[in-house]
Amino acid sequence: MYGHPNFTQQHAEALKPETDPIFGEVIHSYTRAQAHCDGVLIDLSDTAREAGIAFPVAITKAAWADCVEWTDEDSKRQTYQDEAGRLWDVIWMLKLAARRGGSEIRYQLYRVPRGGRGVRPRLVTLKAICGPGDQGEAVITVMLPGED
């Protein structure tokens, strides 16, 4: 993490623990920027902007693996698809669901599960949370329902 080329001394300074008068010193914090550097979150902001979503969007590694990730081997073994199309489905359905409003929404989409021989799309539920980023800005995180 600290050895990552995008992780600077400025980032380290920003992560120094603060003391809160009620709760005391922060024991541990893990920023969104660190999660991106570690690969725990994958940035989808460019595709989200193409779909008309103004806020930065990221997806958890587990949700990516379940709903987006697709290789040539998967296409040979199962059915032809590509990551760009699967990613667009995740983002487009997020955009439609976001019209309902709220800081946490659940939405569904069909995707062919990876790793088997199946070719039939299966319904999956995703959870999207709109909350504060590292600087208090609005950000959206897409995840599996059991993640937080």
Buried (B, 14 or more C-beta within 10 A) or exposed (E): EEEEEEBEEEBEEEBEEEEEEEEEEEEEEEBBBBBBBEEBBBEBBEBBBEBEBEBBBBBBBEBBBBBBBBEEEBEEBBBEBEEEEBBBBBBBBBBEBBEEEEEEBEBEBEBBBBEEEEEEBEEBEBBBBBEEBBEEEEBBBBBBEEBE
